[in-house]
Amino acid sequence: MTRRKKTRSLADKVTIRTGKRKDYKKWRHENPDQVTSSRRFTQKKRQQRKLQAARKLARQEQGVSLPIHPGSDEKNEKNSEEHEE
């Protein structure tokens, strides 16, 4: 009598499965409208986003503003004088 090869996973062997992770993942994929995040999770994420936005604003206000095109005002003035003549 030959021995069957041992497998690590029982997922392939079992035919009837209820309440398992694969079943739940499949159900979630098929019914996206019924799946919602918990209230605690959404509140936590909203709070994190507020903190992130506040930190970003603080960084922007703390930074030094640099001229985008330094010296372009002088060139524009010279060009406009030439065109007027």
C-alpha positions as CSV (number, residue, x, y, z in Angstrom):
1,M,0.0,0.0,0.0
2,T,1.4,3.4,-1.0
3,R,1.2,6.3,1.3
4,R,-0.5,9.5,0.3
5,K,1.7,12.6,0.1
6,K,1.2,14.9,3.1
7,T,0.0,18.4,2.2
8,R,0.4,21.4,4.5
9,S,-2.9,23.0,3.5
10,L,-6.2,21.4,4.2
11,A,-8.0,24.0,2.2
12,D,-7.9,21.9,-1.0
13,K,-9.1,18.8,0.7
14,V,-12.1,20.2,2.4
15,T,-15.2,20.4,0.2
16,I,-17.7,22.1,2.5
17,R,-16.4,25.3,4.1
18,T,-18.4,27.9,5.9
19,G,-17.2,31.0,7.7
20,K,-13.7,30.6,6.4
21,R,-11.5,33.5,5.1
22,K,-11.6,32.4,1.5
23,D,-15.3,32.3,1.5
24,Y,-15.5,35.7,3.1
25,K,-13.1,37.2,0.6
26,K,-15.2,35.7,-2.2
27,W,-18.4,37.1,-0.7
28,R,-16.9,40.5,-0.3
29,H,-15.7,40.5,-3.9
30,E,-19.2,39.6,-5.1
31,N,-21.1,42.0,-2.8
32,P,-19.1,45.3,-2.6
33,D,-22.2,47.3,-1.8
34,Q,-22.9,45.4,1.4
35,V,-19.3,45.8,2.7
36,T,-18.7,48.9,4.8
37,S,-15.9,49.9,7.1
38,S,-16.5,50.0,10.8
39,R,-17.4,53.4,12.4
40,R,-14.3,53.2,14.5
41,F,-12.0,52.7,11.5
42,T,-13.6,55.6,9.5
43,Q,-13.3,57.9,12.5
44,K,-9.7,56.9,13.0
45,K,-8.8,57.5,9.3
46,R,-10.6,60.9,9.3
47,Q,-8.6,62.0,12.3
48,Q,-5.4,60.8,10.7
49,R,-6.2,62.8,7.5
50,K,-6.9,65.9,9.6
51,L,-3.6,65.6,11.4
52,Q,-1.8,65.0,8.1
53,A,-3.4,68.1,6.5
54,A,-2.5,70.2,9.6
55,R,1.2,69.0,9.4
56,K,1.3,69.8,5.7
57,L,0.0,73.3,6.2
58,A,2.5,73.9,9.0
59,R,5.4,72.7,6.8
60,Q,4.2,75.0,4.0
61,E,3.9,78.0,6.2
62,Q,7.3,77.3,7.8
63,G,9.1,77.0,4.4
64,V,10.8,79.9,2.6
65,S,9.0,81.2,-0.5
66,L,11.2,81.3,-3.5
67,P,10.6,83.4,-6.7
68,I,9.5,81.1,-9.5
69,H,11.2,83.0,-12.3
70,P,13.9,85.2,-10.8
71,G,14.9,88.2,-12.9
72,S,12.1,87.6,-15.4
73,D,10.4,90.9,-14.4
74,E,13.5,92.9,-15.6
75,K,13.5,91.0,-19.0
76,N,9.7,91.6,-19.4
77,E,10.2,95.4,-18.8
78,K,13.0,95.6,-21.4
79,N,10.9,93.7,-24.0
80,S,7.9,95.8,-23.4
81,E,9.9,99.0,-23.9
82,E,11.4,97.7,-27.1
83,H,7.9,96.9,-28.5
84,E,6.5,100.3,-27.7
85,E,9.1,102.2,-29.8
